[in-house]
């Protein structure tokens, strides 16, 4: 699956990355690259937990394999 993510820097220079289509799926990193790698792990963990709880993979009911929500950066899981 391909997910769009948002990527911003906080006031301390830490990169914050979020996957808007998966509620609560947020990560960070000291570098942009580290943040993007970390969000891949976070997405995988969030999807695993949502599956265990019997929830849909994303909050978007019409989601298919490509989610185009509000991301500036796209990351492919897998």
C-alpha positions as CSV (number, residue, x, y, z in Angstrom):
1,X,0.0,0.0,0.0
2,X,1.1,3.5,-0.6
3,X,0.4,6.2,2.0
4,X,0.8,10.0,1.8
5,X,2.4,11.5,4.9
6,X,3.0,15.1,6.2
7,X,6.5,16.1,7.1
8,X,7.4,19.2,9.1
9,X,10.1,20.4,11.5
10,X,9.3,21.4,15.0
11,X,10.9,24.3,16.9
12,X,13.8,22.1,18.0
13,X,14.6,21.0,14.4
14,X,13.2,17.5,14.9
15,X,11.3,16.1,11.8
16,X,7.8,15.1,12.6
17,X,5.9,12.9,10.2
18,X,2.3,11.8,10.3
19,X,0.1,9.5,8.2
20,X,-3.2,11.4,8.2
21,X,-5.2,8.4,6.9
22,X,-4.3,6.3,10.0
23,X,-5.5,8.1,13.2
24,X,-2.6,8.5,15.7
25,X,0.1,7.3,13.3
26,X,2.9,9.7,14.0
27,X,6.7,9.4,14.2
28,X,9.8,11.6,14.2
29,X,13.5,11.6,13.5
30,X,16.6,13.8,13.7
31,X,16.9,13.8,10.0
32,X,14.2,13.8,7.2
33,X,15.4,10.4,6.1
34,X,15.2,9.0,9.6
35,X,11.7,10.3,10.1
36,X,10.6,8.7,6.8
37,X,12.1,5.4,7.8
38,X,10.5,5.6,11.2
39,X,7.0,6.3,9.8
40,X,7.2,3.1,7.7
41,X,7.7,1.2,11.0
42,X,4.8,3.2,12.6
43,X,2.5,2.5,9.7
44,X,3.2,-1.2,9.8
45,X,2.6,-1.3,13.6
46,X,-0.6,0.8,13.3
47,X,-2.0,-1.5,10.5
48,X,-1.1,-4.6,12.6
49,X,-2.9,-3.3,15.7
50,X,-5.9,-2.1,13.6
51,X,-6.2,-5.6,12.1
52,X,-6.0,-7.3,15.5
53,X,-8.8,-5.0,16.7
54,X,-10.9,-5.7,13.7
55,X,-10.7,-2.1,12.5
56,X,-10.4,-1.0,8.9
57,X,-6.8,-0.3,7.8
58,X,-7.5,3.5,7.5
59,X,-10.1,6.0,8.6
60,X,-11.1,6.6,5.0
61,X,-13.9,4.2,4.2
62,X,-13.4,4.5,0.5
63,X,-9.6,3.8,0.7
64,X,-8.0,1.5,-1.7
65,X,-4.4,0.8,-2.4
66,X,-3.5,4.5,-3.0
67,X,-4.5,7.1,-0.5
68,X,-4.3,10.7,-1.6
69,X,-5.2,12.8,1.5
70,X,-3.0,15.7,2.4
71,X,0.6,14.5,2.3
72,X,3.6,16.4,1.0
73,X,5.7,13.2,0.9
74,X,4.6,9.8,-0.3
75,X,6.0,6.7,1.2
76,X,5.5,3.1,0.1
77,X,5.3,0.4,2.6
78,X,6.8,-2.9,1.7
